[in-house]
């Protein structure tokens, strides 16, 4: 099992997919890295030689911000937005959607489970005339 940037990549998957297990590397970046190193996209991760793994490590370490460094940078960016009091920072602080999505319906993932509020809903007991 190859270890790249502190992540054990799955051995039975294609290397193109295996690289996406590293935080900060998606499908497009994975293809770009494999193009730079000259490794076949369809090759399985377990079939890589030590020399190919070292080339991958070298390209990723030199050219890309991944895992801990990327998480830290994103955290500081969000902290800066929150600190200066920007609209996006306030949305982060209130744990609401940041990119313009509606919140009247949906947004359950970001807002959490429904909470009941007293006084909401239909009035019961009013007679029709």
C-alpha positions as CSV (number, residue, x, y, z in Angstrom):
1,X,0.0,0.0,0.0
2,X,1.5,3.3,-1.2
3,X,1.6,6.2,1.2
4,X,1.6,9.7,-0.4
5,X,1.3,12.9,1.5
6,X,0.4,11.0,4.7
7,X,-2.5,9.1,3.1
8,X,-2.6,5.4,2.4
9,X,-4.0,5.2,-1.1
10,X,-6.2,2.2,-1.9
11,X,-4.2,-0.4,-3.8
12,X,-7.0,-2.1,-5.8
13,X,-8.3,1.0,-7.5
14,X,-6.9,2.8,-10.6
15,X,-4.2,5.3,-9.7
16,X,-6.3,8.1,-11.2
17,X,-9.0,7.4,-8.6
18,X,-6.6,6.5,-5.8
19,X,-5.0,9.9,-5.9
20,X,-8.4,11.6,-5.3
21,X,-8.3,10.1,-1.7
22,X,-5.8,12.8,-0.9
23,X,-7.5,16.0,0.3
24,X,-7.0,18.7,-2.3
25,X,-6.7,16.3,-5.3
26,X,-9.7,15.7,-7.5
27,X,-10.2,13.9,-10.8
28,X,-8.9,16.8,-13.0
29,X,-5.8,17.4,-10.8
30,X,-5.2,13.7,-10.6
31,X,-5.1,13.4,-14.4
32,X,-2.8,16.4,-14.6
33,X,-0.3,14.9,-12.0
34,X,-0.3,11.6,-13.8
35,X,0.4,13.4,-17.1
36,X,3.4,15.2,-15.6
37,X,4.8,12.0,-14.2
38,X,4.1,9.9,-17.3
39,X,2.1,7.2,-15.5
40,X,-0.7,5.4,-17.2
41,X,-4.2,6.4,-15.9
42,X,-5.5,2.9,-16.0
43,X,-2.7,1.4,-13.9
44,X,-3.7,0.0,-10.5
45,X,-2.1,1.6,-7.4
46,X,-0.6,-1.8,-6.3
47,X,1.2,-2.2,-9.7
48,X,3.2,1.0,-9.3
49,X,7.0,0.7,-8.9
50,X,8.9,2.5,-6.1
51,X,10.3,4.9,-8.7
52,X,6.8,5.9,-9.9
53,X,5.6,6.4,-6.4
54,X,8.6,8.6,-5.6
55,X,7.9,10.6,-8.8
56,X,4.3,11.1,-7.7
57,X,5.4,12.2,-4.2
58,X,7.9,14.7,-5.7
59,X,5.4,16.3,-8.1
60,X,2.7,16.5,-5.4
61,X,5.0,17.9,-2.7
62,X,6.5,20.5,-5.1
63,X,3.5,21.7,-7.0
64,X,0.3,21.2,-4.9
65,X,-1.0,22.3,-1.5
66,X,-2.7,19.2,0.0
67,X,-3.9,17.7,3.3
68,X,-2.9,19.6,6.4
69,X,-1.5,22.7,4.7
70,X,-4.6,23.1,2.6
71,X,-6.9,22.6,5.5
72,X,-5.0,25.2,7.5
73,X,-5.1,27.7,4.7
74,X,-8.9,27.3,4.2
75,X,-9.4,27.6,8.0
76,X,-7.4,30.9,8.1
77,X,-9.3,32.2,5.1
78,X,-12.6,31.5,6.8
79,X,-11.3,33.0,10.1
80,X,-10.2,36.2,8.2
81,X,-13.7,36.6,6.7
82,X,-15.3,36.1,10.0
83,X,-12.9,38.5,11.8
84,X,-13.5,41.4,9.3
85,X,-17.2,40.9,9.5
86,X,-17.9,40.4,5.8
87,X,-21.2,38.9,4.7
88,X,-19.6,35.6,4.0
89,X,-17.9,35.6,7.4
90,X,-21.2,36.3,9.1
91,X,-22.8,33.4,7.2
92,X,-20.0,31.1,8.4
93,X,-20.4,32.3,12.0
94,X,-24.1,31.6,11.9
95,X,-23.6,28.2,10.3
96,X,-25.8,29.1,7.3
97,X,-25.2,28.5,3.6
98,X,-22.5,30.9,2.3
99,X,-22.9,30.8,-1.5
100,X,-26.3,32.3,-1.9
101,X,-28.6,29.3,-1.5
102,X,-32.1,29.7,-0.1
103,X,-32.8,28.9,3.5
104,X,-36.6,29.1,3.7
105,X,-36.7,25.5,2.5
106,X,-33.7,23.1,2.1
107,X,-30.4,23.9,3.8
108,X,-31.0,21.1,6.3
109,X,-27.5,19.8,6.1
110,X,-26.0,23.2,7.1
111,X,-28.7,24.2,9.6
112,X,-29.1,20.8,11.2
113,X,-32.4,19.0,12.2
114,X,-35.6,20.9,12.4
115,X,-36.4,22.7,15.6
116,X,-40.0,23.4,16.6
117,X,-40.9,26.9,17.5
118,X,-43.9,27.8,19.7
119,X,-46.6,30.0,18.1
120,X,-45.9,28.8,14.6
121,X,-48.5,27.1,12.4
122,X,-52.2,27.2,12.0
123,X,-54.6,28.6,14.5
124,X,-56.9,25.9,15.8
125,X,-60.4,26.5,17.1
126,X,-61.4,29.4,15.0
127,X,-64.9,28.7,13.6
128,X,-66.0,29.3,10.0
129,X,-68.8,31.8,9.4
